[in-house]
Amino acid sequence: MAAAVEVRNGYKYYGSKSKPKIILNYLNMNVQRGSIYGLLGASGCGKTTLLSCIVGQRQFNSGDVRVLGLKPGAPGSGIPGSRIGYMPQEIALVEEMTVKETVYYFGRIYGMKDDKIREKFKILRDLLQLPPATQLVKKCSGGQQRRVSFACAMIHDPELLILDEPTVGLDPMLREKIWEFLVETTRNSKMAVIITTHYIEEAKQANSIGLMRKGVLLAEDTPENIMLRFEVNSIEDAFLILSQKQGDNDVIEASLAQLPSQQQHHHNSNAICNGVEVIDASSIIQPTEKSMSEKPNPEKQLEEDDDNDNTKKCLFTTKGRIKALMTKNFVQLFRQPSGIIFMLLFPIIQLSCFYMAVGKTPTNLKIGIVNDEVRQWESCYSPDLITVNPANDTCYFSNLSCRYITGLEGSDHLNRVFYPSLEEAHRDAKKAKILGYVYFASNFSTSMQTFLEDGRYAEDDAIDNAQVTVHLDNTDRQISYYLERKLREVYSSFIKDVVTDCNYPSSLASIPVNLQEPIYGTEDMEFQRYVAPGVVMTMVFFLATLMTASVFIEERLDGVWDRTLVAGVSAIQMLWAHLLTQFIIMVAQSIEVIVYIGLVFDTYNKGDTTTLIFLLTLTSFCGMLFGLLISVYCKSHTEANFVATGAFYPMIILCGLLWPLEGMPKALQDVVLYFPFTLPSISARNILEKGWDITNGKVYGGFLVMAAWIVIFFTLCMVGLKRKA
């Protein structure tokens, strides 16, 4: 009978060539079609690595392997693909899917029609006593999950079935039932089964077994012949004897002397590095290199098939697989409450925090008042108080400080605290009970009159005492700047009113800043509106980064990624399915963000909303690719979080969000200008505030930079995936 699997001198190591960690040590193996092959050995002996080489997930460093007559990964071999069924050691299922959805998912990526899947699912449900079809995988027990995993490997009637520890955690009755099913199936078909198990004695039902230890096949024969040769009553005892003999050259020579001369020649010509004996039954003859090379080449025959039919089939399969993958992605996302929160609510929460906490006018700022001109500050509010008395060609001023103090009352942002002396005000300012204090000299009014009438000819004392003396705590520069501005505004208004009341020339009222009609925006563009575009873009970028990195790393750690690849889905197909899924989500997020800040926070947009949504979507897409790049090169969630966090802060600090680019050294400006959202943030601001469209160079520059980063991240992802393939 033709061989289903042939391994010749398979050698596999990890690490460097100078200090290799040998996993498979020139291993030879032969599995016949229509038979069950039990691969036995302790954990860590190389069984899983050997199986991964057979299914095409890894490659030997040297040696050869043929599966169903073809080299795994060869064009048209179907390996990885639908010709094999693979159940890995881990569960490798999507926990958010139901039992039925899980089986249907694997059936679809194997290229099966739904009616065929439905028919086979009924058979497997009864055979394996599967949980209810609507039960979520994560709600199943460990044994139930393993049964579902077994059903997924059997759904498409593969030619070769590979089961890695399939019966762990199953009750003895079900384990026996599965073995009966495998024996019956292989007897009535050409399907070959390779099964690894810790339950050595159950392997007696296999047609042949291979006893493996430390990367070497110690024996390959029928269970009966192995027990007979070592004169024991159990496979376990034979395995124990072989394990004790490993590396004993005397035993090797004696054992080989008992073999027929043809088999002695075979073993001598394929010397094993560490001198391990290999016992072959006469019915299992290892193929020579010559015999393998003289076989008809099925690959060549496959290439002669109708190219048009193959192309149509490929396109149909690819379309069906991407649809199944996208369905799985959406189910996985929407059945996780955290996924919904992360996708829809996090942008709302973060934007709400930003718009409510950043850029608003400070309120309830405590400022001290020390007025030596008016000892009883309550008198400033007397209805009989007159501060300006016009008489003939001049004016008489009294208690002008009250006029200034009552002017401060018009601002609800300032909370005035009156002090009887400078010492007390200074003390409280030192203790940070107030943010500063304002002082009026005892002759403030008379000095003000002298200053207005005599101008530059006034005495120095009059000029000094006519000023409002302000002492502020400058440790919080933003607050002190705001306070200084408010006090100057009230002072300017105060001077104007006094000059008007006395009919003095308007030139006497000095105006600190001559504000003109702005070219764009308002007279004083709010900090909130200035930084909002950058905040939104960095938010959607890193939300996409974290979500994508988390999904990909989770799939790889759970084994879903590798199992899907073994089913014949290429890494490119999986990547496109994720990209399309995430792209749809990112478009929805971008629309949500624009609508939310427009309706709730009244953020106006003078430009085209579609252009803005397109820019945000590109930013999200770029962040998604950055997350994919992180997941390709990081092995755990911890590593991914370190990389994402490490990239976040430099980008935030250097993109001009916290401080203008013009404040940086010129050399640094030239570099950070091409960071993922420096120019794009400027583009978004120009769309919002100036109403420019994409034809303007200050707008499309941001689109070009974002597109360039998308290409860079995508290329790096492809390089990383190919290296890991």
Residue pairs with C-beta under 8 A, 6 or more apart in sequence:
1 32
1 33
1 34
1 35
2 32
2 33
2 69
3 30
3 31
3 32
3 33
3 66
3 287
4 31
4 32
4 33
4 35
4 67
4 68
4 159
4 160
4 192
5 29
5 30
5 31
5 37
5 54
5 65
5 66
5 67
5 68
5 160
5 192
5 194
6 29
6 30
6 31
6 64
6 65
6 66
6 287
6 292
7 27
7 28
7 29
7 30
7 50
7 53
7 54
7 63
7 64
7 65
8 28
8 63
8 64
8 65
8 286
8 287
8 289
8 292
9 26
9 27
9 28
9 62
9 63
9 64
9 270
10 24
10 26
10 27
10 28
10 29
10 50
10 53
10 60
10 63
10 64
10 65
11 22
11 24
11 25
11 26
11 27
11 60
11 61
11 62
11 63
12 22
12 23
12 24
12 46
12 49
12 50
12 53
12 58
12 60
12 61
12 215
13 20
13 21
13 22
13 23
13 61
14 20
14 21
14 23
15 21
22 215
23 46
23 49
23 215
24 46
24 49
24 50
24 53
24 60
24 215
25 214
25 215
25 216
25 272
25 273
25 274
25 276
26 63
26 216
26 270
26 272
26 273
27 46
27 50
27 63
27 212
27 215
27 216
27 217
28 217
28 220
28 270
28 278
28 286
29 50
29 210
29 217
29 220
30 220
30 284
30 285
30 286
30 287
31 37
31 192
31 194
31 208
32 192
32 207
32 208
32 284
33 159
33 190
33 191
33 192
34 186
34 187
34 189
34 190
34 191
34 192
35 186
35 192
35 193
35 206
35 207
35 208
36 182
36 183
36 186
36 192
36 193
36 195
36 205
36 206
36 207
36 208
37 192
37 193
37 194
37 195
37 206
37 207
37 208
37 209
37 210
38 195
38 196
38 197
38 203
38 206
38 208
38 209
38 210
38 223
39 47
39 50
39 51
39 194
39 195
39 196
39 209
39 210
39 212
40 196
40 197
40 200
40 203
40 209
40 210
40 211
40 212
40 235
40 239
41 47
41 196
41 211
41 212
41 213
42 213
43 198
45 212
45 213
45 214
45 215
46 212
46 214
46 215
47 164
47 196
47 212
48 88
48 89
48 164
48 196
49 58
50 212
51 86
51 162
51 164
51 194
51 196
52 58
53 59
53 60
53 65
53 72
54 65
54 67
54 72
54 162
54 194
55 67
55 72
55 79
55 80
55 84
55 86
55 162
55 566
56 67
56 72
56 73
56 79
56 80
56 566
57 80
57 562
57 565
57 566
64 71
64 292
65 71
65 72
66 292
67 77
67 79
67 84
67 160
68 77
68 78
68 79
68 83
68 84
68 159
68 160
69 295
69 298
70 76
70 77
70 78
70 79
70 298
70 299
71 77
71 299
72 79
72 80
73 79
73 80
74 299
75 299
75 302
75 303
76 299
76 302
76 303
76 305
76 310
77 83
77 299
77 302
78 84
78 568
80 565
80 566
80 567
80 568
81 567
81 568
82 110
82 111
82 156
82 158
82 567
82 568
83 158
83 159
83 160
84 158
84 159
84 160
84 161
84 162
84 566
85 153
85 154
85 155
85 156
85 158
85 160
85 161
85 162
86 153
86 162
86 164
86 563
86 566
86 567
87 149
87 150
87 152
87 153
87 162
87 163
87 164
87 166
88 149
88 164
88 559
88 562
88 563
89 164
89 165
90 558
90 559
91 137
91 142
91 145
91 146
91 149
91 558
91 559
92 149
92 558
92 559
92 560
92 562
92 563
93 102
93 137
93 145
93 148
93 149
93 152
93 558
93 560
94 102
94 105
94 137
94 328
94 331
94 332
94 558
94 560
95 136
95 137
95 138
95 558
96 136
96 137
96 138
96 331
96 332
96 335
96 336
97 105
97 136
97 137
97 328
97 331
97 332
97 335
98 133
98 134
98 135
98 136
98 137
99 130
99 131
99 132
99 133
99 134
99 135
99 137
99 140
99 148
100 121
100 133
100 134
101 331
102 137
102 148
102 152
103 117
103 121
103 124
103 148
103 151
103 152
103 155
104 114
104 117
104 121
105 324
105 327
105 328
106 152
106 153
106 155
106 156
106 567
107 114
107 116
107 117
107 120
107 121
107 155
107 156
108 114
108 117
108 320
108 321
108 323
108 324
109 320
109 321
109 324
109 325
109 564
109 567
109 568
109 569
110 155
110 156
110 567
110 568
111 156
111 317
111 320
111 321
111 568
112 120
112 155
112 156
117 155
120 154
120 155
120 156
120 157
121 151
121 155
124 130
124 151
124 154
124 155
125 133
125 151
127 177
127 181
128 147
128 148
128 150
128 151
128 174
128 178
129 147
129 174
130 144
130 147
130 148
130 151
131 140
131 144
131 147
131 148
136 335
137 145
137 148
140 148
142 169
143 169
143 170
143 171
143 174
146 166
146 167
146 168
146 169
146 170
147 170
147 174
149 166
150 163
150 166
150 178
153 161
153 162
153 163
154 161
157 191
158 191
159 190
159 191
159 192
160 191
160 192
160 193
160 194
161 182
161 191
161 192
161 193
161 194
162 193
162 194
162 195
163 193
163 194
163 195
163 196
164 196
165 196
165 197
165 198
166 178
166 195
166 197
167 175
167 178
167 197
167 199
167 202
168 198
170 178
175 199
175 202
179 202
179 205
182 193
182 195
183 205
185 191
185 193
186 192
186 193
186 207
195 203
195 206
197 203
200 234
200 235
200 236
200 239
201 234
201 235
201 236
203 209
203 223
203 235
204 223
204 235
206 223
207 222
208 220
208 221
208 222
208 223
208 281
208 284
209 219
209 220
209 221
209 222
209 223
209 226
209 235
210 217
210 219
210 220
211 217
211 218
211 219
211 220
211 226
211 235
211 238
211 239
211 242
212 218
213 242
213 243
213 246
214 246
216 246
216 272
216 274
216 276
217 278
218 239
218 242
218 243
218 246
218 276
218 277
218 278
218 279
219 226
219 238
219 242
219 277
219 278
219 279
220 278
220 279
220 280
220 281
220 284
221 229
221 279
221 280
221 281
221 284
222 281
222 283
223 235
225 281
226 235
226 238
226 279
227 233
227 234
227 235
227 237
227 238
229 238
229 279
230 237
230 238
230 241
230 242
232 238
232 241
242 277
245 251
245 252
245 255
245 277
246 274
246 276
247 274
247 275
247 276
249 275
251 277
252 275
252 276
252 277
255 277
255 279
256 264
256 267
256 268
256 277
257 264
259 267
259 279
259 280
260 282
263 280
263 282
266 280
266 286
266 288
267 278
272 278
280 286
318 573
321 569
321 573
321 577
322 573
322 576
322 577
322 580
325 564
325 569
325 573
325 574
325 577
325 578
326 577
326 580
326 581
329 551
329 577
329 578
329 581
330 581
332 339
332 551
333 339
333 340
333 343
333 551
333 581
333 585
334 340
339 547
342 543
342 546
342 547
343 547
343 585
343 589
344 589
344 592
346 543
347 539
347 540
347 543
347 589
347 592
347 593
347 596
348 592
348 596
350 539
351 536
351 539
351 593
351 596
351 597
351 601
352 600
354 528
354 532
354 535
355 528
355 532
355 597
355 600
355 601
355 603
358 527
358 528
358 531
358 535
359 526
359 527
359 528
359 529
359 531
359 532
360 528
361 413
361 482
362 413
362 479
362 482
363 412
363 413
364 413
364 415
365 413
365 414
365 415
365 435
365 479
365 482
365 483
366 415
366 417
366 433
366 434
366 435
367 408
367 414
367 415
367 416
367 417
367 434
367 435
367 436
367 437
367 438
367 483
367 487
368 416
368 417
368 418
368 419
368 425
368 428
368 429
368 434
368 436
368 437
368 438
369 377
369 405
369 416
369 417
369 418
369 419
369 437
369 438
370 418
370 419
370 420
370 421
370 422
370 425
370 437
370 438
370 439
370 440
371 377
371 401
371 402
371 405
371 418
371 439
371 440
372 439
372 440
372 441
372 442
372 444
373 399
373 400
373 401
373 440
373 441
373 442
373 443
373 444
373 445
374 380
374 399
374 401
374 402
374 440
375 420
377 405
377 418
379 385
379 399
379 402
380 399
380 401
380 402
380 405
380 406
381 406
385 399
385 402
386 398
387 397
387 398
387 399
387 400
387 402
387 403
387 445
388 395
388 396
388 397
388 400
388 498
388 501
388 502
389 395
389 396
389 397
389 398
390 501
390 502
390 503
394 453
394 502
395 449
395 501
395 502
395 504
396 449
397 445
397 446
397 448
397 449
397 498
398 445
399 445
400 444
400 445
400 448
400 498
401 440
401 444
401 445
403 494
403 497
403 498
404 440
404 468
404 490
404 491
404 494
405 416
407 490
407 493
407 494
408 414
408 416
408 487
408 490
409 416
410 490
411 486
411 490
413 486
414 483
414 486
417 428
417 434
419 425
419 428
419 437
422 437
422 439
425 434
425 437
425 439
426 437
426 471
428 434
429 435
429 436
429 437
429 471
429 473
432 473
435 472
435 473
435 476
435 479
435 480
435 483
436 470
436 471
436 472
436 473
436 480
436 483
437 470
437 471
438 468
438 469
438 470
438 487
439 468
439 469
439 470
439 471
440 468
440 469
441 447
441 464
441 465
441 469
443 465
444 465
444 466
446 462
447 461
447 462
447 463
447 464
447 465
447 466
448 466
448 498
450 458
450 459
450 462
450 466
451 458
451 462
451 463
451 466
452 498
452 499
452 502
452 504
452 508
454 462
455 508
458 466
468 487
468 491
470 484
470 487
472 480
472 483
472 484
473 480
474 480
488 512
492 509
492 510
492 511
492 512
495 508
495 509
495 510
496 509
498 504
499 505
499 506
499 508
499 509
515 523
520 689
520 690
521 529
521 689
525 689
529 603
529 688
529 689
530 685
531 657
531 658
532 597
532 603
532 688
533 681
533 682
533 684
533 685
533 688
534 655
534 656
534 657
534 677
534 681
534 684
534 685
535 657
536 593
536 597
536 616
536 684
537 615
537 616
537 619
537 677
537 680
537 681
537 684
538 648
538 651
538 652
538 655
538 657
538 677
540 586
540 589
540 590
540 593
540 616
540 619
540 620
540 623
541 619
541 620
541 622
541 623
541 626
541 676
541 677
542 623
542 644
542 648
543 589
543 620
543 623
544 582
544 586
544 620
544 621
544 622
544 623
544 624
544 626
544 627
545 623
545 624
545 626
545 627
545 630
545 644
546 627
546 641
546 644
547 582
547 624
547 627
548 578
548 582
548 623
548 624
548 625
548 626
548 627
548 628
548 631
549 627
549 628
549 630
549 631
549 634
549 640
549 644
550 627
550 637
550 640
551 578
551 631
552 561
552 578
552 627
552 628
552 631
552 632
553 631
553 634
553 635
553 636
553 637
553 640
554 637
555 561
556 562
556 631
557 636
561 574
564 574
565 571
565 574
571 721
571 725
575 628
575 717
575 721
578 628
579 621
579 624
579 625
582 620
582 621
582 624
583 617
583 621
583 624
586 617
586 620
586 621
586 624
587 613
587 617
589 616
589 620
590 613
590 616
590 617
590 620
591 613
593 616
594 605
594 609
594 612
594 613
594 616
597 603
598 604
598 605
603 688
604 688
605 612
605 687
605 688
606 687
606 688
606 689
606 690
606 691
607 686
607 687
607 688
607 690
607 691
607 692
607 693
608 687
608 693
608 694
611 687
611 693
611 694
611 699
612 684
612 687
612 688
614 703
615 680
615 683
615 684
615 687
615 702
615 703
615 706
616 684
618 680
618 703
618 706
618 707
618 710
619 676
619 677
619 680
619 706
621 710
622 676
622 706
622 709
622 710
622 713
623 676
625 710
625 713
625 714
625 717
626 647
626 676
626 713
627 644
628 713
628 717
629 713
629 716
629 717
629 720
630 640
630 643
630 644
631 640
632 716
632 717
632 720
632 721
632 724
633 720
634 640
634 643
651 675
651 676
651 677
652 658
654 664
654 668
654 672
654 675
654 678
655 672
655 675
655 677
655 678
655 681
656 672
656 678
656 681
656 682
657 681
661 669
661 672
661 673
661 678
662 669
664 672
672 678
673 679
674 705
674 708
676 705
676 706
676 709
677 706
678 705
679 701
679 702
679 705
680 702
680 703
680 705
680 706
681 702
682 698
682 701
682 702
683 698
683 699
683 700
683 701
683 702
683 703
684 702
686 692
686 696
686 698
686 699
687 693
687 699
692 698
692 699
693 699
694 700
694 703
